[in-house]
Amino acid sequence: MELRQLEILIAISDHGSFSGAARALSTVQSNVSAHISRLEKELTTSLVDRSSGRLTEDGELVVERARRVLNQVQDIAADVNSKDADVEGETVLGCIGTTARWLMPKLLPELTSKFPKIRVTIVEGSTLNLIPRLTSGSLSAGIVHLPIEDDNLQATPLFAEDLVLLVHAKHEWSKLEKITIQELASRPLLLPPKNNSLRKILDRAAGTQRLVLTPQAEIDGVRLLTSLAFEGFGAAVVPATAAPGWIKGEFKRIEIPELPRRVVGLVQRGRPLPNKSTSAVAAMIREVIERTGDRQPGVHIGKGAFPLKRPS
């Protein structure tokens, strides 16, 4: 199997035909066809449907892996040719939305200043959506809610944040400064779906007191959950960074002392090792959070942030 064969298969996938791949690679169609035929013979399977020019199911599988292989080859070249002070290359960083909201405006300018040759792509998503992409290799690293249950991924805690109740100023709970889980269980709430990591924290905390939280509605997305609470559609438990201090409006943040803090961490695959660009971005993330994280309301960094359970 040759890298050129993989490049050609990717080109067919991207351009939809043998002729399109040939034009993109500045070669002739017969050359493209010969390379694919040799690759199919070696793998003993059909990779391209000759009648439509589309990849077969096996072809799609090979292309997915081929992209990762070629990215690794490019990383090798970039790493070898880069000095520590002049890192060059690409990295794709996944990040949960609540963290991205306050971290990226601080991180990206510093990256541009210190590592101008690093090309970073930010992908926003939930922990549930980002973890499979980390495992598959389409993300270089991710900032997600911990813990994670995948032996192939390595996690480093970055910070912990309080979970707070958000209610509209006209809600019956709006005069409270603190609220108990028992009180939360007495009214329907806007809750994440059951497979969501935040929902698991809430259900576990209620379960220890033999209580059950009742959903008014199940909302998949912290931002939407927060917006609905802001607008008065119901009460919602959200991470503190979902309602940062600079947001003003007719709503109230209420402490829930019985809940543990949510822990957010940096996650990467154990193998292959990250390229220099990803390592540089990861180090910058840790540096920025250590320097500015505790300026965010409800965010805790350093030894005092852990363990997960906070004192009541």
C-alpha positions as CSV (number, residue, x, y, z in Angstrom):
1,M,0.0,0.0,0.0
2,E,1.4,3.4,-1.1
3,L,0.7,6.9,0.2
4,R,0.0,7.9,-3.4
5,Q,-2.8,5.4,-3.7
6,L,-4.4,6.7,-0.5
7,E,-4.1,10.3,-1.8
8,I,-5.8,9.3,-5.0
9,L,-8.6,7.5,-3.2
10,I,-9.2,10.6,-1.1
11,A,-9.3,12.8,-4.2
12,I,-11.9,10.5,-5.7
13,S,-14.0,10.9,-2.5
14,D,-13.6,14.7,-2.6
15,H,-14.2,15.3,-6.3
16,G,-16.7,12.5,-7.0
17,S,-15.1,10.8,-10.0
18,F,-11.8,9.4,-11.5
19,S,-11.6,12.4,-13.9
20,G,-12.2,14.9,-11.1
21,A,-9.5,13.3,-9.0
22,A,-7.1,13.3,-12.0
23,R,-7.7,17.1,-12.6
24,A,-7.2,17.8,-8.9
25,L,-3.9,15.9,-8.8
26,S,-2.6,17.1,-12.1
27,T,-2.4,13.7,-13.6
28,V,-4.3,11.6,-16.2
29,Q,-7.4,9.4,-15.5
30,S,-5.6,6.2,-16.6
31,N,-3.0,6.8,-13.8
32,V,-5.7,7.3,-11.2
33,S,-7.5,4.1,-12.4
34,A,-4.3,2.1,-12.3
35,H,-3.4,3.1,-8.7
36,I,-7.0,2.3,-7.5
37,S,-7.0,-1.1,-9.2
38,R,-3.7,-2.0,-7.5
39,L,-5.0,-0.9,-4.1
40,E,-8.3,-2.9,-4.6
41,K,-6.3,-5.9,-5.6
42,E,-4.1,-5.6,-2.5
43,L,-7.1,-5.2,-0.2
44,T,-9.2,-7.8,-2.1
45,T,-12.2,-5.5,-2.2
46,S,-13.9,-3.0,-4.4
47,L,-13.3,0.6,-3.2
48,V,-15.1,2.6,-6.0
49,D,-18.3,2.0,-7.8
50,R,-17.3,2.4,-11.4
51,S,-20.8,3.2,-12.6
52,S,-21.4,6.1,-10.2
53,G,-17.8,7.1,-9.2
54,R,-18.9,7.0,-5.6
55,L,-17.0,5.1,-2.9
56,T,-18.3,1.7,-1.7
57,E,-18.8,1.0,2.0
58,D,-15.3,-0.4,2.2
59,G,-14.0,2.6,0.2
60,E,-15.5,5.0,2.8
61,L,-13.8,3.0,5.6
62,V,-10.4,3.2,3.9
63,V,-10.7,6.9,3.1
64,E,-11.5,7.7,6.8
65,R,-8.3,5.9,7.9
66,A,-6.3,7.3,4.9
67,R,-7.1,10.9,5.9
68,R,-5.7,10.2,9.4
69,V,-2.6,8.5,8.0
70,L,-1.8,11.4,5.7
71,N,-2.4,13.9,8.5
72,Q,0.1,11.9,10.6
73,V,2.6,12.0,7.7
74,Q,2.2,15.8,7.4
75,D,2.6,16.1,11.2
76,I,5.9,14.2,11.0
77,A,7.2,16.6,8.4
78,A,6.0,19.6,10.3
79,D,7.5,18.4,13.6
80,V,10.9,17.6,12.1
81,N,11.1,20.9,10.4
82,S,9.9,23.0,13.4
83,K,12.0,24.3,16.2
84,D,10.4,24.6,19.6
85,A,10.2,28.3,19.2
86,D,8.8,28.2,15.7
87,V,6.2,25.4,15.8
88,E,4.3,25.0,12.5
89,G,1.3,22.7,11.7
90,E,-2.4,22.1,12.1
91,T,-4.5,21.0,15.1
92,V,-8.3,20.6,15.5
93,L,-9.5,21.3,19.0
94,G,-13.0,20.3,20.2
95,C,-14.5,22.4,23.0
96,I,-17.8,22.4,25.0
97,G,-19.7,25.6,24.4
98,T,-19.8,26.9,27.9
99,T,-15.9,26.8,28.2
100,A,-15.3,28.0,24.6
101,R,-17.4,31.1,25.4
102,W,-14.9,32.5,27.9
103,L,-11.7,30.7,27.0
104,M,-11.4,31.2,23.3
105,P,-11.3,35.0,23.3
106,K,-8.3,34.7,25.7
107,L,-6.6,31.8,24.1
108,L,-6.7,32.6,20.4
109,P,-5.0,36.0,20.5
110,E,-2.1,34.5,22.5
111,L,-1.8,31.6,20.1
112,T,-1.6,34.0,17.2
113,S,1.0,36.0,19.0
114,K,3.2,33.2,20.2
115,F,2.7,30.5,17.5
116,P,1.7,32.4,14.3
117,K,2.4,29.3,12.2
118,I,0.0,27.0,14.0
119,R,-3.3,26.7,12.2
120,V,-6.0,25.8,14.7
121,T,-9.6,24.8,14.0
122,I,-12.1,25.1,16.9
123,V,-15.1,22.7,16.9
124,E,-17.8,23.4,19.4
125,G,-20.0,20.5,20.6
126,S,-21.2,18.6,23.6
127,T,-19.1,16.1,25.5
128,L,-21.3,13.3,24.1
129,N,-20.6,14.5,20.5
130,L,-16.9,15.3,20.9
131,I,-15.7,12.0,22.5
132,P,-16.4,9.8,19.4
133,R,-14.5,12.4,17.3
134,L,-11.6,12.3,19.6
135,T,-11.6,8.5,19.5
136,S,-11.8,8.4,15.7
137,G,-8.9,10.9,15.3
138,S,-10.9,13.7,13.6
139,L,-10.1,15.9,16.6
140,S,-6.6,16.4,17.9
141,A,-7.7,17.2,21.4
142,G,-10.8,18.2,23.3
143,I,-12.0,20.2,26.3
144,V,-14.9,18.3,27.7
145,H,-16.8,17.4,30.9
146,L,-15.0,14.8,33.0
147,P,-14.9,11.9,33.8
148,I,-14.8,10.0,30.5
149,E,-15.0,6.2,30.1
150,D,-12.6,5.4,27.4
151,D,-9.3,3.6,28.0
152,N,-7.9,5.0,24.7
153,L,-8.2,8.6,25.9
154,Q,-6.1,10.4,28.4
155,A,-7.7,13.2,30.5
156,T,-6.1,16.1,32.5
157,P,-8.4,18.2,34.7
158,L,-8.3,21.9,33.9
159,F,-10.8,23.4,36.3
160,A,-13.9,22.8,38.3
161,E,-17.0,24.9,38.2
162,D,-20.1,25.3,40.3
163,L,-23.5,24.2,39.2
164,V,-26.2,26.9,39.7
165,L,-29.9,27.2,39.4
166,L,-31.1,29.8,36.9
167,V,-34.6,31.2,37.3
168,H,-36.4,34.3,35.9
169,A,-36.8,37.2,38.2
170,K,-40.6,36.4,38.4
171,H,-40.0,32.8,39.4
172,E,-41.2,31.7,42.9
173,W,-37.6,30.8,43.7
174,S,-36.0,34.1,42.6
175,K,-35.8,35.4,46.2
176,L,-33.6,32.5,47.3
177,E,-29.8,32.7,47.6
178,K,-29.5,28.9,48.1
179,I,-31.6,25.9,47.4
180,T,-31.6,22.3,48.4
181,I,-32.0,19.2,46.2
182,Q,-35.2,18.4,48.1
183,E,-36.6,21.7,47.0
184,L,-35.5,21.1,43.4
185,A,-37.3,17.8,43.5
186,S,-40.6,19.5,44.5
187,R,-41.1,21.3,41.1
188,P,-40.6,20.3,37.4
189,L,-37.3,21.5,36.0
190,L,-35.8,22.1,32.6
191,L,-33.3,19.2,32.4
192,P,-30.8,17.8,30.0
193,P,-31.6,14.4,28.5
194,K,-30.8,11.2,30.5
195,N,-27.7,10.3,28.6
196,N,-26.2,13.8,29.2
197,S,-23.3,14.0,31.7
198,L,-24.8,16.9,33.6
199,R,-28.1,15.0,33.9
200,K,-26.2,12.1,35.4
201,I,-24.7,14.4,38.1
202,L,-28.2,15.7,38.9
203,D,-29.9,12.3,39.0
204,R,-27.1,10.8,41.1
205,A,-27.3,13.7,43.7
206,A,-31.1,13.3,43.9
207,G,-30.8,9.6,44.1
208,T,-28.6,9.7,47.2
209,Q,-31.5,11.3,49.0
210,R,-34.1,8.9,47.4
211,L,-35.5,11.8,45.4
212,V,-36.3,12.0,41.7
213,L,-36.1,15.2,39.6
214,T,-39.1,15.7,37.4
215,P,-38.5,17.2,33.9
216,Q,-40.7,20.0,32.7
217,A,-38.9,19.4,29.4
218,E,-35.6,17.7,28.4
219,I,-33.3,20.1,26.5
220,D,-30.2,18.8,24.6
221,G,-27.9,21.8,24.7
222,V,-26.7,23.9,27.6
223,R,-27.0,27.2,25.7
224,L,-30.6,26.5,24.8
225,L,-31.3,25.3,28.4
226,T,-29.8,28.6,29.7
227,S,-31.7,30.7,27.2
228,L,-35.1,29.2,28.2
229,A,-34.3,29.8,31.8
230,F,-33.4,33.4,31.0
231,E,-36.7,33.9,29.2
232,G,-38.8,32.5,32.1
233,F,-39.8,29.1,30.6
234,G,-38.6,27.3,33.7
235,A,-35.9,26.7,36.2
236,A,-32.6,25.0,35.0
237,V,-29.5,23.8,36.6
238,V,-26.5,24.8,34.5
239,P,-22.7,25.2,34.9
240,A,-21.7,28.6,36.2
241,T,-19.9,29.5,33.0
242,A,-23.2,29.2,31.1
243,A,-24.3,32.4,32.8
244,P,-21.1,34.4,33.1
245,G,-21.0,37.5,35.3
246,W,-21.0,40.0,32.4
247,I,-24.5,38.8,31.3
248,K,-27.2,41.1,32.7
249,G,-31.0,40.5,32.7
250,E,-34.1,39.6,34.6
251,F,-32.8,36.4,36.1
252,K,-31.3,35.0,39.3
253,R,-28.4,32.6,39.9
254,I,-29.0,30.4,43.0
255,E,-26.4,28.3,44.7
256,I,-27.0,24.6,45.2
257,P,-24.5,23.6,47.9
258,E,-25.3,19.9,47.9
259,L,-24.2,19.5,44.3
260,P,-20.6,18.6,43.4
261,R,-18.6,20.8,41.0
262,R,-18.5,20.0,37.4
263,V,-14.9,19.2,36.3
264,V,-13.7,20.2,32.8
265,G,-10.6,18.7,31.4
266,L,-8.3,18.4,28.3
267,V,-8.6,15.0,26.6
268,Q,-6.3,13.4,24.0
269,R,-5.7,10.0,22.5
270,G,-2.9,8.0,24.2
271,R,-1.7,6.8,20.7
272,P,-0.5,8.2,18.4
273,L,1.3,10.9,20.3
274,P,0.1,14.5,19.5
275,N,2.1,16.5,17.0
276,K,4.0,19.6,18.2
277,S,1.2,21.9,17.2
278,T,-1.3,20.1,19.4
279,S,1.1,19.9,22.3
280,A,1.8,23.7,22.0
281,V,-1.9,24.5,22.0
282,A,-2.5,22.2,25.0
283,A,0.2,23.9,27.0
284,M,-1.2,27.3,26.1
285,I,-4.7,26.2,27.2
286,R,-3.3,25.1,30.6
287,E,-1.3,28.4,30.9
288,V,-4.3,30.6,30.1
289,I,-6.6,28.8,32.5
290,E,-4.1,28.9,35.3
291,R,-3.7,32.6,34.8
292,T,-7.3,33.7,34.2
293,G,-9.7,30.9,35.1
294,D,-10.5,32.0,38.6
295,R,-11.6,35.4,37.2
296,Q,-14.7,33.6,35.9
297,P,-17.6,33.5,38.4
298,G,-18.0,30.0,39.8
299,V,-14.7,28.6,38.3
300,H,-12.1,27.1,40.6
301,I,-8.5,26.2,39.7
302,G,-5.6,24.7,41.5
303,K,-5.5,22.2,44.3
304,G,-8.5,23.7,46.1
305,A,-10.8,23.0,43.1
306,F,-10.7,19.2,43.7
307,P,-11.9,16.7,44.7
308,L,-15.2,17.0,43.0
309,K,-17.3,17.3,46.1
310,R,-17.3,20.9,47.5
311,P,-17.9,21.7,51.1
312,S,-21.4,22.7,52.0
